[in-house]
């Protein structure tokens, strides 16, 4: 085993440990409930896929331009999907909140606040998921590029 694969193993172990802690503390359920678009889980699934490709390439000492270019592509996609989730959350929040807002009726104001909270939850969780996955994959890509003779 080369040292770059060991570095990837350590980094990926932190990802697995963080995922376990999030699952144990109910964060995945919270994100599943708040993110009605489910973009966060799509981002995470793509992250795991590309991360495994990088790890396999490091393990086999198989360096290809395909892995380099697709990793750069996915890093951009994660950030963009996170921002799309943000916009969808804001649109949902504003459309539903102001569509039913009547300041004279306290129950409608309360309903409007619930819609705003749900939209903001979606917006923030997709953004955070996209940024964390992009940063993690960028770190893995750095390890891969350092080990690669293709530079």
Phi, psi and omega per residue, in radians:
X1 nan 2.360 3.120
X2 -1.548 2.876 -3.052
X3 -1.202 -0.461 3.137
X4 -1.238 -0.652 3.077
X5 -1.152 -0.656 3.100
X6 -1.138 -0.685 3.074
X7 -1.078 -0.734 3.117
X8 -1.114 -0.731 3.124
X9 -1.027 -0.777 -3.141
X10 -1.093 -0.822 3.139
X11 -1.101 -0.787 -3.135
X12 -1.169 -0.536 3.071
X13 -1.115 -0.649 3.060
X14 -1.140 -0.649 3.088
X15 -1.110 -0.796 3.129
X16 -1.126 -0.763 3.127
X17 -1.098 -0.776 3.097
X18 -1.088 -0.683 3.098
X19 -1.139 -0.706 3.115
X20 -1.121 -0.786 3.128
X21 -1.088 -0.723 3.110
X22 -1.122 -0.715 3.116
X23 -1.172 -0.768 -3.133
X24 -1.093 -0.660 -3.117
X25 -1.549 0.074 3.061
X26 1.428 0.239 -3.116
X27 -1.204 -0.639 3.108
X28 -1.108 -0.694 3.095
X29 -1.147 -0.700 3.115
X30 -1.093 -0.757 3.115
X31 -1.171 -0.727 3.121
X32 -1.047 -0.691 -3.139
X33 -1.267 -0.708 -3.052
X34 -1.421 -0.634 -3.087
X35 -1.552 1.598 -3.101
X36 -1.258 -0.263 3.095
X37 -1.455 -0.396 -3.089
X38 1.118 0.347 3.095
X39 -1.104 -0.621 -3.120
X40 -1.016 -0.710 -3.125
X41 -1.301 -0.542 3.027
X42 -1.128 -0.754 3.097
X43 -1.058 -0.812 -3.100
X44 -1.140 -0.684 3.120
X45 -1.132 -0.767 3.095
X46 -1.117 -0.653 3.095
X47 -1.073 -0.822 -3.138
X48 -1.082 -0.714 3.123
X49 -1.052 -0.899 -3.086
X50 -1.209 -0.587 3.099
X51 -1.114 -0.710 3.105
X52 -1.152 -0.651 3.092
X53 -1.088 -0.732 3.118
X54 -1.136 -0.799 3.133
X55 -1.070 -0.729 3.116
X56 -1.127 -0.719 3.107
X57 -1.103 -0.690 3.099
X58 -1.201 -0.683 -3.123
X59 -1.134 -0.737 -3.102
X60 -1.557 0.008 -3.017
X61 0.926 0.761 -3.102
X62 -1.949 1.831 -3.082
X63 -1.928 2.112 -3.135
X64 -2.276 2.682 3.057
X65 -1.168 -0.440 3.130
X66 -1.075 -0.780 -3.140
X67 -1.174 -0.714 3.116
X68 -1.079 -0.871 -3.085
X69 -1.232 -0.666 3.140
X70 -1.220 -0.563 3.097
X71 -1.173 -0.759 3.057
X72 -1.040 -0.727 3.119
X73 -1.070 -0.828 -3.109
X74 -1.155 -0.608 3.096
X75 -1.040 -0.789 3.088
X76 -1.141 -0.705 -3.127
X77 -1.113 -0.708 -3.135
X78 -1.050 -0.792 -3.140
X79 -1.144 -0.760 -3.121
X80 -1.176 -0.705 3.084
X81 -1.124 -0.661 3.070
X82 -1.056 -0.738 3.122
X83 -1.263 -0.560 3.041
X84 -1.105 -0.752 3.069
X85 -1.059 -0.641 3.089
X86 -1.090 -0.825 -3.135
X87 -1.137 -0.729 3.108
X88 -1.078 -0.740 3.110
X89 -1.095 -0.738 3.109
X90 -1.140 -0.764 3.137
X91 -1.083 -0.811 3.105
X92 -1.016 -0.800 -3.105
X93 -1.076 -0.875 -3.076
X94 -1.264 -0.706 -3.112
X95 -1.114 -0.855 -3.094
X96 -1.310 -0.634 -3.100
X97 -1.198 -0.849 -3.098
X98 -1.435 -0.268 3.075
X99 -1.250 -0.468 -3.103
X100 -2.065 0.262 -3.061
X101 -1.461 2.149 3.001
X102 -2.374 1.882 -3.030
X103 -1.150 -0.312 3.120
X104 -1.323 -0.422 -3.111
X105 -1.844 2.015 -3.083
X106 -1.147 -0.609 -3.122
X107 -1.213 -0.624 3.091
X108 -1.222 -0.607 3.086
X109 -1.148 -0.694 3.097
X110 -1.136 -0.709 3.089
X111 -1.106 -0.714 3.117
X112 -1.090 -0.685 3.121
X113 -1.168 -0.614 3.089
X114 -1.143 -0.741 3.089
X115 -1.097 -0.703 3.127
X116 -1.127 -0.713 3.137
X117 -1.134 -0.714 3.132
X118 -1.137 -0.766 3.112
X119 -1.121 -0.707 3.127
X120 -1.201 -0.611 3.074
X121 -1.073 -0.785 3.099
X122 -1.071 -0.794 -3.100
X123 -1.054 -0.830 -3.049
X124 -1.296 -0.690 -3.136
X125 -1.170 -0.677 3.121
X126 -1.185 -0.678 3.126
X127 -1.119 -0.833 -3.123
X128 -1.103 -0.759 3.128
X129 -1.076 -0.794 3.132
X130 -1.072 -0.754 -3.111
X131 -1.235 -0.709 3.130
X132 -1.152 -0.769 3.132
X133 -1.158 -0.663 3.116
X134 -1.143 -0.747 -3.142
X135 -1.167 -0.710 3.130
X136 -1.146 -0.774 3.140
X137 -1.184 -0.594 3.099
X138 -1.114 -0.670 3.094
X139 -1.150 -0.744 3.086
X140 -1.124 -0.687 3.118
X141 -1.123 -0.633 3.083
X142 -1.072 -0.767 3.101
X143 -1.072 -0.772 -3.133
X144 -1.108 -0.768 -3.134
X145 -1.159 -0.632 3.113
X146 -1.131 -0.666 -3.128
X147 -1.382 -0.361 -2.990
X148 -1.355 2.387 3.029
X149 -1.453 -0.005 -3.082
X150 -1.373 -0.198 -3.044
X151 -0.724 nan nan
